[in-house]
Amino acid sequence: MTDGNTKTFESSALEWATYDEANQTLSIKFKGSGAYDYEGVPLEIWGGLCNCESAGSYVHRNIRGKFGLAGKEDEQTSDQAESKRPVLRPASEARKP
């Protein structure tokens, strides 16, 4: 189902996603995990996610690791900083003032 800029998925990986076109922010709720905000995501990527055959595969190929995550530098541990892996931060925490 798509409702404006929100889409729910029949996927083993994703529950829903929302897109804020003005801020180019894509929020994705993963099953068994939190929701994450990806920054700097162009409208074309949102359109691709809404129309893809496999949402999990699309996110892995086209979004994950290619766009910044809101607040990711705030919570890096020394192990993550050394390995240069991004820190995933739930969108609910990233939006706190």
URZIRA-V752107 format. One record per residue. N is the residue number from 0. RES is the residue in one small letter. SS is DSSP state (H for helix, E for strand, - for the rest). NEAR is the number of other ideal C-beta (glycine too) atoms within 12 Angstrom. D_FIRST is the distance of its C-alpha to the first C-alpha in whole Angstrom. Layout:
n=N res=RES ss=SS near=NEAR d_first=D_FIRST
n=N res=RES ss=SS near=NEAR d_first=D_FIRST
This chain:
n=0 res=m ss=- near=12 d_first=0
n=1 res=t ss=E near=17 d_first=4
n=2 res=d ss=E near=12 d_first=7
n=3 res=g ss=- near=12 d_first=10
n=4 res=n ss=- near=23 d_first=11
n=5 res=t ss=E near=22 d_first=8
n=6 res=k ss=E near=29 d_first=6
n=7 res=t ss=E near=18 d_first=5
n=8 res=f ss=- near=29 d_first=7
n=9 res=e ss=- near=15 d_first=9
n=10 res=s ss=- near=25 d_first=12
n=11 res=s ss=- near=13 d_first=16
n=12 res=a ss=- near=25 d_first=16
n=13 res=l ss=E near=33 d_first=13
n=14 res=e ss=E near=25 d_first=11
n=15 res=w ss=E near=28 d_first=9
n=16 res=a ss=E near=40 d_first=11
n=17 res=t ss=E near=30 d_first=12
n=18 res=y ss=E near=32 d_first=14
n=19 res=d ss=E near=23 d_first=17
n=20 res=e ss=- near=17 d_first=19
n=21 res=a ss=- near=8 d_first=22
n=22 res=n ss=- near=19 d_first=23
n=23 res=q ss=- near=22 d_first=21
n=24 res=t ss=E near=31 d_first=20
n=25 res=l ss=E near=43 d_first=17
n=26 res=s ss=E near=36 d_first=16
n=27 res=i ss=E near=42 d_first=15
n=28 res=k ss=E near=27 d_first=15
n=29 res=f ss=E near=27 d_first=16
n=30 res=k ss=- near=19 d_first=17
n=31 res=g ss=- near=11 d_first=20
n=32 res=s ss=- near=17 d_first=21
n=33 res=g ss=- near=20 d_first=20
n=34 res=a ss=E near=28 d_first=18
n=35 res=y ss=E near=37 d_first=20
n=36 res=d ss=E near=33 d_first=20
n=37 res=y ss=E near=38 d_first=21
n=38 res=e ss=E near=26 d_first=23
n=39 res=g ss=- near=18 d_first=24
n=40 res=v ss=- near=34 d_first=21
n=41 res=p ss=- near=21 d_first=21
n=42 res=l ss=H near=19 d_first=18
n=43 res=e ss=H near=16 d_first=19
n=44 res=i ss=H near=29 d_first=18
n=45 res=w ss=H near=33 d_first=14
n=46 res=g ss=H near=20 d_first=14
n=47 res=g ss=H near=24 d_first=15
n=48 res=l ss=H near=40 d_first=13
n=49 res=c ss=H near=27 d_first=9
n=50 res=n ss=H near=15 d_first=11
n=51 res=c ss=- near=24 d_first=13
n=52 res=e ss=- near=14 d_first=14
n=53 res=s ss=- near=19 d_first=15
n=54 res=a ss=H near=32 d_first=13
n=55 res=g ss=H near=26 d_first=16
n=56 res=s ss=H near=19 d_first=19
n=57 res=y ss=H near=28 d_first=17
n=58 res=v ss=H near=32 d_first=18
n=59 res=h ss=H near=19 d_first=21
n=60 res=r ss=H near=17 d_first=22
n=61 res=n ss=H near=25 d_first=21
n=62 res=i ss=- near=37 d_first=21
n=63 res=r ss=- near=27 d_first=23
n=64 res=g ss=- near=16 d_first=26
n=65 res=k ss=- near=19 d_first=26
n=66 res=f ss=- near=26 d_first=25
n=67 res=g ss=E near=24 d_first=26
n=68 res=l ss=E near=34 d_first=25
n=69 res=a ss=- near=34 d_first=26
n=70 res=g ss=- near=24 d_first=29
n=71 res=k ss=H near=27 d_first=30
n=72 res=e ss=H near=16 d_first=33
n=73 res=d ss=H near=17 d_first=34
n=74 res=e ss=H near=19 d_first=34
n=75 res=q ss=- near=19 d_first=35
n=76 res=t ss=- near=13 d_first=38
n=77 res=s ss=H near=10 d_first=41
n=78 res=d ss=H near=10 d_first=39
n=79 res=q ss=H near=17 d_first=36
n=80 res=a ss=H near=15 d_first=38
n=81 res=e ss=H near=9 d_first=41
n=82 res=s ss=H near=11 d_first=38
n=83 res=k ss=- near=12 d_first=36
n=84 res=r ss=- near=17 d_first=33
n=85 res=p ss=- near=25 d_first=30
n=86 res=v ss=- near=24 d_first=30
n=87 res=l ss=- near=27 d_first=26
n=88 res=r ss=- near=28 d_first=26
n=89 res=p ss=E near=23 d_first=23
n=90 res=a ss=H near=29 d_first=21
n=91 res=s ss=H near=15 d_first=23
n=92 res=e ss=H near=20 d_first=26
n=93 res=a ss=H near=26 d_first=26
n=94 res=r ss=- near=17 d_first=25
n=95 res=k ss=- near=11 d_first=28
n=96 res=p ss=- near=5 d_first=31
